[in-house]
Amino acid sequence: MTPAWNAAGHGPTRRRRMGWLAALAWLVIPTAHAADRLQLDPAGLSPAQQQVAMQTLADVQSLLPDGLLRALPAQVQVGWRDDLPANVHGRAFAGGIALRRDLLDDYVAGARRARRSALVHELTHVADRTGTDWSRSARWRDLAGWQRKPWRLGRGDNAFRDRSPDAYELTDPAEYLAVNAEHFVLDAEFACRRPALAQWYQAHFGTPPSLPAPHCAGTVPLLQADAEEGAASLLALDPARVYAVDYLFAEGSAQPMSRWGHSMLRLVICRPGRAPGPNCRLDLEHHRVLSFRAFVGDVQISNWRGLTGGYPSRLFVLPLQQVVDEYTKVELRGLASLPLQLDRSEIASLLERTAQVHWSYDGRYYFVSNNCAVETAKLLQAGVPRLGEAGLAQLSPRGLRRRLARLHALDEQVLADPVQAQAQGYYFASARDHYQQLFAVAAAQMALPARDVRAWLALPAQQRAPWLLRGDVRASAGLLLLEQAAQRRAELRARDALKRQLLADPDSNATHSLRALLEQSGQWLRPGQLLADAGYGLPQADEQAEVARAAAAASVQAVPAWQALRVQLRAQLPESQRRELDEIDRNLAALGARVREQAAAVPPTGAAAR
């Protein structure tokens, strides 16, 4: 016994005795409070370590939300040991928790936060194992990233690797629950960085009593491709401006990888200042498309690599008009835009999930088992709980469309009247029929050397040239559009030839330049890598500003770089293809000049009456 407590009262003065009593009261009171749930096992601890340990138990219990506290056993014993494996801060076992003893040493940097985090982490495990089944619920696994396999039972690995607070969370759903519980209880920014998870914890755990109310931005950050090739910018999307979400279905083509169609989502975004409503469908320049695709960074699309998951699966955020042109004018495939039956809260939830996928997901694209339909279905399942409960696992875009229709989640009646569907933007027709009509107008005036538009476009440009300047203004305008279509087809053929040429010479300057630009494009499609050393989850205001600056600076360089590379690569084409492109350029220049001359010669409306 120390001199402070001998029977005669010799030694310390009364003031010093009162100081010891005060310290004892400080020590005992929080310990009694912590005894409600948490019991300290003092084995192996010095008095100083016991004091820090008991204060930690008291602190953490005061920080835990009521729902988590109620899920714990009546008593949880907490011990501190020095025999845990390296880099393991704690272990939960039947009836108790073991934590690293050296976390009690405050001279270790970050020890106070580490021991609090470790205790919250292990307490979450204890609560999860008492019958709550939180980490085993289907909804939790959807949110956490253990996505359902579309063609067999079970779930795949967690591919939400980017912007993670701790890679250990990807071990299994129980660890994901515990790691994120640390941040939910201790990090005031968690609600803004992982809003969907924060809402789940709020519903199951309750509100952490000591954290300030979050003040999150009302917008969802997405890095979008701009109209110019190579350019990108940060879109701060206000969910209140998203009037509707459509299932955007591209019809199939003869290509093996496209015969089943393509699944996308269209965000019907109102222009600034317009109140959400049906007229927002007129604001096409503001609409965006969410499209999962196999990002091809190796220049060549390989059927074998597509079957074996050799390509990253990336979520593209694209302007609607770019997508419409790509499918209807280049690939000659129609697009159906079918409204999903979602309420306002479901649209907001889907956008939150979209942002989580956009900044964190790094999946693999399989043309059969993890294609655009599968990825879109997983996005809808996790983003809209009602659809997740019903299940959307489908292997093809047509199959996903049928499933959504059977669930009454899709409005297909908008296609009942084809004319109205096109006029109202629910259907974007393939340009094939339009091209045939333009050809028919010109053929009615001239004996064109082709039976239909397909045969006309297949003619060499030099054979088309003599006929281009013989028609009236209407025929000339039509032939101008057809010549532009011929240019797009010739560029596709040239691109295929260049792929083979570049792959045959992997060390050429042109190959290195193309790979560098593709790598940068891939960076835009995996934006989480732009902030590899900062934060987790959705980027906050300062991080978004950093991304916006990086995108703007890189776009200034990338746009002219793509243009210069296009010129450089064109010079390397086989002579026959280069000559064909040059002939098309001359045809377009001549036709453009003729159309302008003819339009200038047309008298103004009403001139004849005067």
Secondary structure as GFF3:
##gff-version 3
##sequence-region A 1 610
A	DSSP	three_ten_helix	3	5	.	.	.	ID=ss1
A	DSSP	alpha_helix	14	34	.	.	.	ID=ss2
A	DSSP	beta_strand	38	41	.	.	.	ID=ss3
A	DSSP	alpha_helix	47	63	.	.	.	ID=ss4
A	DSSP	alpha_helix	66	71	.	.	.	ID=ss5
A	DSSP	beta_strand	76	81	.	.	.	ID=ss6
A	DSSP	beta_strand	90	93	.	.	.	ID=ss7
A	DSSP	beta_strand	96	100	.	.	.	ID=ss8
A	DSSP	three_ten_helix	101	104	.	.	.	ID=ss9
A	DSSP	alpha_helix	111	127	.	.	.	ID=ss10
A	DSSP	pi_helix	128	132	.	.	.	ID=ss11
A	DSSP	alpha_helix	138	144	.	.	.	ID=ss12
A	DSSP	three_ten_helix	167	170	.	.	.	ID=ss13
A	DSSP	alpha_helix	173	186	.	.	.	ID=ss14
A	DSSP	alpha_helix	190	193	.	.	.	ID=ss15
A	DSSP	alpha_helix	195	205	.	.	.	ID=ss16
A	DSSP	beta_strand	220	225	.	.	.	ID=ss17
A	DSSP	beta_strand	232	237	.	.	.	ID=ss18
A	DSSP	three_ten_helix	239	241	.	.	.	ID=ss19
A	DSSP	beta_strand	242	250	.	.	.	ID=ss20
A	DSSP	beta_strand	262	269	.	.	.	ID=ss21
A	DSSP	three_ten_helix	278	282	.	.	.	ID=ss22
A	DSSP	three_ten_helix	284	286	.	.	.	ID=ss23
A	DSSP	beta_strand	288	294	.	.	.	ID=ss24
A	DSSP	alpha_helix	303	307	.	.	.	ID=ss25
A	DSSP	beta_strand	311	319	.	.	.	ID=ss26
A	DSSP	alpha_helix	320	324	.	.	.	ID=ss27
A	DSSP	pi_helix	325	330	.	.	.	ID=ss28
A	DSSP	beta_strand	335	339	.	.	.	ID=ss29
A	DSSP	alpha_helix	344	360	.	.	.	ID=ss30
A	DSSP	beta_strand	363	365	.	.	.	ID=ss31
A	DSSP	alpha_helix	372	383	.	.	.	ID=ss32
A	DSSP	alpha_helix	385	390	.	.	.	ID=ss33
A	DSSP	alpha_helix	397	406	.	.	.	ID=ss34
A	DSSP	three_ten_helix	413	415	.	.	.	ID=ss35
A	DSSP	alpha_helix	418	423	.	.	.	ID=ss36
A	DSSP	beta_strand	427	428	.	.	.	ID=ss37
A	DSSP	alpha_helix	431	445	.	.	.	ID=ss38
A	DSSP	alpha_helix	453	458	.	.	.	ID=ss39
A	DSSP	alpha_helix	461	464	.	.	.	ID=ss40
A	DSSP	three_ten_helix	465	467	.	.	.	ID=ss41
A	DSSP	alpha_helix	473	504	.	.	.	ID=ss42
A	DSSP	alpha_helix	509	524	.	.	.	ID=ss43
A	DSSP	three_ten_helix	527	531	.	.	.	ID=ss44
A	DSSP	alpha_helix	541	571	.	.	.	ID=ss45
A	DSSP	alpha_helix	575	601	.	.	.	ID=ss46
###
